[in-house]
Amino acid sequence: MIRKLIGRVLKLKKHHGGGGIVIPVKRHGIRRDRLPSFALKTTDRLQEAGFKAFIVGGAVRDLLLDKDPKDFDVATDATPEEVHKVFRRSRIIGRRFRLVHVLYGDETVEVSTFRGSGEALTDESGRIIRDNTWGSQEDDAKRRDFTVNALFYDPAREEIIDYHGGVADVQKRRLAMIGAPAQRYREDPVRMLRAVRLAAKLGLEIDGATRKPIHELAPLLQNVPAARLFDEMLKMLFSGQSWACLMQLRSEGLHHGFFPLLDKMMKAPSGETFLRLALENTDRRIREDKPVSAGYVFAALLWLEVLDNWARRKDKGEKAMPALFDAIDEVEAVQEQKLAIPRRYGTAMKEIWMLQPRFEQRSGIKPFRLLEHPRFRAGYDFLCLRAAAGEVDKEIADWWTTFQDADSQKRESMLVRTQPGEGTKKRRRRGGGRRSGGNAEGGAPAEQGGEA
């Protein structure tokens, strides 16, 4: 009904391959020259080989929203084996659904075969675990998640083929599920996370029927492989709208599935301020096309719980650094019950945490040694975040800002001659016992991993 109405109003023609509507370039405005050469080469070569090929999904949606897509996916009626024959530099990947990655230097185009409407292999909860049934373009459109993602752009004709009113939904900034939302979430629970991410990232309103089942079906995320959950989490954090994503995630009750500590952290004193500053800083760096560190972001997300655990242990009389190590282990164990952070990110996260006490040591040789640490810059940025949130004295962060850029003479003059509490201590004799309190020098583990 909606498609017929749109067709009458805009005088659009039906697509010859089924029930889709063909929208010409004068209606949608996407010219071929807005696409990068590697995306055009992929569709052109497949069409030259006698196959149908379209730019599909998020790239078309983003172009309609006048945004620059980061990824360009292609859908075709060629099988993965046929695609692989067309492109020498390509590889077939995937088990749940087989795809082809076509390689152009540093760029990769993901090519998928039109999915069919036949029965897919599911588990007891209805989640699709294998889906390699091929079909028509119309079948493929029906199998996609949201209407705004079910758009096919033909660069040769500069036309969009729309089966589910996706162009109208883009214009209305509405995110609506194709088919029965509850069934589609059962097929793939990650769609609930994707709905939250796309709505927050693109400023779309989730359709009422699409939103309604989310709270009830949120526990289905427990059946999703950890790798897929973590991949979706990274997409949220690096979406450029990470704070909005996290808040919408919390409002829908979806964070319980993989971020169980969020509620507690938000209720902590200055907790919301700290998380907002951390994520808004990440968003700003992404908008400025600057590098971001997953280890740093996860360090920020879990730090307040580490800090609280660490304080409780010190109050019980534990020495500072052993207490910090134990607090880190306990918080990591709680998080791993829902979603384990991969080692390469977890190592960076823990090193950033363990550097924090060392920034308080500004006498003798210790500041110079800290400057040489491979993770110094990330640790320093984290210190500045803590100072901005009011957790530590801003004077300490300012001192390190000046110290790291000063010349040798200036650095020597900046050293704190008497650290707090040291004035009444006797000098330890050579070969004597352990210092009182914790020694922050031993904090960093031997292995260096993750991003700086």
C-alpha positions in Angstrom: 0.0 0.0 0.0 2.7 2.5 1.0 4.9 1.6 -2.0 1.9 2.0 -4.4 1.1 5.4 -2.9 4.7 6.6 -3.1 4.8 5.3 -6.7 1.7 7.3 -7.7 2.9 10.5 -6.0 6.4 10.4 -7.5 5.4 8.6 -10.7 8.0 5.9 -10.1 8.2 2.7 -12.1 8.3 -0.8 -10.8 11.5 -2.8 -10.9 11.3 -5.5 -13.5 12.8 -8.0 -11.1 9.9 -7.9 -8.6 8.0 -5.6 -6.3 10.6 -3.0 -5.9 10.2 0.6 -6.9 12.9 2.2 -9.1 13.9 5.7 -7.9 15.8 7.7 -10.6 18.8 10.0 -9.8 16.7 13.1 -10.2 14.7 12.0 -7.2 17.5 10.7 -4.9 20.4 12.8 -6.0 23.2 10.2 -5.7 25.6 10.5 -8.6 28.0 7.8 -9.6 31.0 10.0 -9.0 30.2 10.1 -5.2 31.4 6.5 -5.0 35.0 5.6 -4.6 36.8 3.9 -7.5 37.1 0.5 -5.7 33.4 0.3 -5.2 32.6 1.2 -8.8 35.2 -1.3 -10.1 33.5 -4.1 -8.1 30.0 -3.5 -9.5 31.3 -2.7 -13.0 33.3 -5.9 -13.3 30.5 -8.1 -12.0 28.0 -6.5 -14.4 30.5 -6.9 -17.3 30.8 -10.6 -16.3 27.0 -10.9 -16.8 25.9 -10.7 -13.2 23.6 -8.2 -11.4 25.5 -6.1 -8.8 24.5 -3.2 -6.6 25.9 -1.1 -3.8 23.7 -2.0 -0.9 22.8 -1.3 2.7 24.5 1.3 4.9 26.4 3.1 2.1 23.2 3.9 0.3 21.5 5.0 3.5 24.4 7.3 4.4 24.6 8.8 1.0 20.9 9.7 1.2 21.6 11.3 4.6 24.5 13.3 2.9 27.1 11.5 5.0 30.3 9.9 3.8 30.1 6.1 4.1 33.1 4.3 5.6 32.2 0.9 4.0 30.8 0.0 0.6 29.1 -3.4 0.4 28.0 -5.1 -2.8 25.1 -7.5 -3.3 25.0 -9.7 -6.4 23.3 -12.7 -7.9 26.7 -14.4 -8.4 27.6 -17.1 -6.0 30.7 -16.7 -3.8 32.6 -19.1 -6.1 31.6 -17.0 -9.1 32.6 -13.8 -7.5 36.0 -15.3 -6.5 36.6 -16.2 -10.2 35.9 -12.6 -11.3 38.4 -11.1 -8.8 41.8 -12.6 -8.5 42.5 -10.7 -5.3 39.6 -12.0 -3.3 38.8 -14.6 -0.6 35.7 -16.4 0.5 35.0 -16.1 4.2 32.3 -17.0 6.8 30.4 -20.0 7.9 27.1 -18.6 9.1 26.8 -16.7 5.8 29.5 -17.0 3.1 30.8 -13.7 1.7 33.7 -12.6 -0.5 36.2 -10.0 0.4 37.5 -8.2 -2.7 40.8 -6.5 -2.0 42.1 -3.2 -3.4 45.3 -2.3 -1.6 44.2 -1.1 1.9 40.5 -1.2 0.9 38.1 -4.2 1.1 34.7 -4.5 -0.5 32.4 -7.1 1.0 30.4 -8.9 -1.7 27.4 -11.0 -0.7 25.1 -13.2 -2.8 21.4 -12.5 -2.7 20.0 -14.4 0.3 17.0 -16.7 -0.3 13.7 -16.9 1.6 14.2 -20.6 2.3 14.5 -22.1 5.8 17.8 -21.3 7.6 19.4 -23.4 10.2 18.5 -22.1 13.7 19.1 -23.0 17.3 16.4 -23.6 20.0 15.8 -19.9 20.6 15.3 -19.2 16.9 18.8 -17.6 16.2 20.1 -18.3 12.7 23.3 -20.1 12.9 23.8 -20.9 9.2 22.2 -19.2 6.2 23.7 -20.0 2.8 20.5 -20.2 0.8 20.6 -18.0 -2.3 17.6 -16.3 -3.8 16.4 -13.2 -5.8 17.0 -9.6 -5.1 13.5 -9.3 -3.7 14.2 -12.2 -1.3 17.5 -10.5 -0.2 15.7 -7.3 0.5 13.1 -9.1 2.7 15.9 -10.8 4.7 17.7 -7.5 5.6 17.0 -6.0 9.0 15.8 -2.4 8.6 14.0 -0.7 5.7 16.8 1.9 5.5 19.3 -0.9 5.0 17.4 -2.6 2.2 18.2 -0.2 -0.6 20.1 -1.2 -3.8 22.0 1.4 -5.8 23.0 0.6 -9.4 26.0 2.8 -10.3 25.6 2.1 -14.0 22.0 3.5 -14.1 22.3 5.7 -11.0 19.1 4.2 -9.8 17.9 3.1 -6.3 15.7 0.0 -6.1 13.5 0.2 -3.0 11.4 -2.8 -1.9 10.3 -1.6 1.6 9.9 2.2 1.6 13.4 2.7 2.9 13.9 6.0 1.1 10.8 7.4 2.6 12.0 6.2 6.1 15.4 7.9 5.6 13.6 11.1 4.7 11.4 10.7 7.9 14.5 9.7 9.9 12.7 6.6 11.1 14.2 3.2 11.8 11.7 0.4 11.1 12.2 -3.3 11.1 11.3 -5.4 8.0 8.9 -8.1 9.0 7.8 -9.0 12.5 10.3 -7.4 14.9 10.1 -10.1 17.6 10.8 -12.8 15.0 13.6 -10.9 13.4 15.3 -10.3 16.8 15.0 -14.0 17.6 16.7 -14.8 14.3 19.6 -12.5 15.3 19.6 -10.7 18.7 22.4 -8.5 17.6 19.8 -6.6 15.6 18.6 -5.0 18.9 22.1 -3.6 19.5 22.2 -2.4 15.8 18.9 -0.6 16.2 20.2 1.3 19.2 23.5 2.1 17.4 22.0 3.3 14.2 19.4 5.4 15.9 21.9 7.1 18.1 24.6 7.5 15.4 22.3 8.8 12.6 19.7 10.6 14.7 16.8 8.3 13.7 13.7 7.6 15.8 13.1 3.8 16.4 9.7 2.9 15.2 7.3 2.0 18.0 6.7 -1.6 16.8 10.4 -2.0 16.3 11.2 -0.9 19.8 8.4 -2.7 21.7 9.9 -6.2 21.9 13.5 -5.1 22.8 13.2 -5.0 26.5 11.5 -8.4 26.7 14.0 -10.1 24.3 17.2 -8.5 25.7 18.2 -11.7 27.5 18.6 -13.4 24.0 22.0 -11.6 23.8 23.3 -14.1 26.2 23.2 -16.7 23.4 25.2 -14.6 20.9 28.9 -15.5 20.5 31.2 -13.2 22.4 33.1 -12.2 19.3 30.0 -10.8 17.6 29.0 -8.9 20.8 32.4 -7.4 21.1 32.5 -6.4 17.5 29.1 -4.6 17.9 30.4 -3.0 21.1 33.4 -1.6 19.2 31.1 -0.2 16.5 29.1 1.6 19.2 32.1 3.0 20.9 33.7 4.2 17.6 30.5 5.4 16.0 31.3 9.0 16.7 28.2 9.1 18.9 29.4 6.7 21.7 27.8 8.6 24.6 24.4 8.7 22.9 24.8 5.0 22.0 25.6 4.0 25.6 22.7 6.0 27.0 20.2 4.6 24.6 21.6 1.1 25.3 21.0 1.7 29.0 17.5 3.1 28.4 16.5 0.0 26.5 18.0 -2.3 29.1 20.4 -4.0 26.7 23.6 -3.2 28.6 22.9 -6.0 31.1 23.9 -8.5 28.4 27.5 -7.4 28.1 28.2 -4.4 30.3 26.9 -5.3 33.8 28.8 -2.6 35.6 27.3 0.4 33.8 24.4 1.1 36.2 26.7 1.1 39.2 29.2 3.3 37.5 26.5 5.8 36.5 25.4 6.1 40.1 28.8 6.7 41.5 29.8 10.3 42.5 31.0 12.0 39.3 30.5 8.8 37.4 28.3 10.2 34.7 30.7 13.2 34.3 33.7 10.9 34.0 32.1 8.6 31.4 30.6 11.5 29.4 34.0 13.3 29.2 35.8 10.1 28.2 33.3 9.2 25.4 32.9 12.7 24.1 36.6 13.0 23.8 36.6 9.7 21.8 33.8 11.0 19.6 35.7 14.2 19.0 38.9 12.4 17.9 36.9 10.2 15.5 35.3 13.3 14.0 38.7 14.9 13.6 40.0 11.6 12.0 42.5 11.1 14.8 43.5 7.6 16.0 41.6 6.1 18.9 42.6 3.3 21.3 40.1 0.6 22.3 42.2 -0.1 25.3 41.9 3.5 26.4 38.2 3.5 26.0 37.6 0.3 27.9 40.0 1.7 30.6 37.7 4.7 31.0 34.5 2.5 31.0 35.6 0.3 33.9 37.9 2.7 35.8 35.4 3.9 38.4 34.7 0.4 39.4 38.4 -0.4 39.7 38.8 2.8 41.7 36.0 1.9 44.1 37.3 -1.6 44.6 40.8 -0.3 45.1 39.7 2.2 47.8 37.8 -0.5 49.7 40.9 -2.7 49.8 43.2 0.1 51.0 40.7 0.9 53.7 41.0 -2.7 54.9 44.8 -2.2 55.3 46.0 -3.7 52.0 49.2 -2.1 50.5 48.4 0.2 47.6 49.9 -1.6 44.6 48.9 -5.1 45.6 45.4 -3.7 46.3 45.3 -2.2 42.8 46.3 -5.5 41.2 43.6 -7.4 43.1 41.0 -4.7 42.3 41.8 -5.0 38.6 41.5 -8.8 38.6 38.1 -8.7 40.4 36.6 -6.1 38.1 37.9 -7.9 35.0 36.4 -11.2 36.3 33.0 -9.6 36.7 33.1 -8.1 33.2 34.3 -11.4 31.7 31.1 -13.1 32.9 29.2 -11.2 30.2 31.8 -10.1 27.7 35.5 -10.8 27.8 37.7 -8.0 26.5 40.3 -9.5 24.0 43.8 -9.7 25.4 45.3 -7.1 23.1 42.9 -4.5 24.4 42.8 -5.8 28.0 46.6 -5.5 28.3 46.6 -1.9 27.2 43.6 -1.2 29.6 45.4 -2.6 32.6 48.7 -0.8 31.9 46.9 2.5 31.7 45.4 1.8 35.1 48.6 0.7 36.7 50.4 3.8 35.5 48.1 6.1 37.4 49.8 5.9 40.9 53.1 6.6 39.2 52.0 10.0 38.1 51.9 11.1 41.8 55.6 10.4 42.1 57.4 13.5 40.9 60.7 13.3 42.7 64.1 11.7 41.9 64.5 9.6 38.8 60.9 8.3 38.7 59.3 11.0 36.5 62.1 10.4 33.9 61.5 6.7 33.9 57.8 7.2 33.5 58.3 9.3 30.4 60.1 6.4 28.7 57.2 4.0 29.3 55.6 2.8 26.0 52.2 3.5 27.4 53.1 7.0 28.8 51.0 9.0 26.4 47.8 6.9 27.0 48.4 7.0 30.7 48.9 10.8 30.7 45.7 11.3 28.6 43.9 9.2 31.2 45.3 11.3 34.0 44.0 14.5 32.3 40.6 12.9 32.0 40.6 12.1 35.7 41.6 15.7 36.4 38.9 17.1 34.2 36.3 15.0 36.0 37.6 16.3 39.4 38.9 12.9 40.5 42.6 14.1 41.0 44.1 17.4 41.6 44.4 19.4 38.3 47.8 20.6 39.5 49.3 17.1 39.0 48.0 16.9 35.3 49.3 20.4 34.7 52.7 19.5 36.1 53.0 16.6 33.7 51.8 18.6 30.8 54.7 21.1 31.4 57.3 18.4 32.4 57.0 16.3 29.3 57.7 19.2 27.0 60.4 20.9 29.1 64.1 20.8 28.5 66.5 19.0 30.9 67.3 22.0 33.0 63.6 22.9 33.4 62.7 19.3 34.3 65.3 19.2 37.0 64.0 22.5 38.5 60.4 21.1 38.5 61.1 18.0 40.5 59.3 17.9 43.8 62.0 17.7 46.5 59.7 16.5 49.2 56.8 14.2 48.4 53.7 14.4 50.7 54.4 12.5 53.9 58.2 12.2 53.3 59.4 15.0 55.5 59.5 13.1 58.7 60.8 9.8 57.2 64.3 8.6 57.8 66.4 7.8 54.7 66.4 4.1 54.1 69.9 2.6 54.4 71.3 0.7 51.4 70.2 -2.9 51.6 67.4 -2.1 54.1 63.9 -3.5 54.1 60.9 -2.6 51.9 59.6 0.9 51.7 56.5 1.7 53.6 53.4 1.8 51.4 53.2 0.5 47.9 55.8 0.7 45.1 54.3 1.9 41.9 57.4 1.0 39.9 56.3 -2.6 39.6 53.0 -1.9 38.0 53.3 -2.6 34.3 53.3 -6.3 33.1 56.2 -7.5 31.0 54.1 -8.0 27.8 53.2 -4.9 25.9 50.1 -5.2 23.8 47.2 -3.2 22.3 47.4 0.4 21.1 49.2 3.2 22.8 
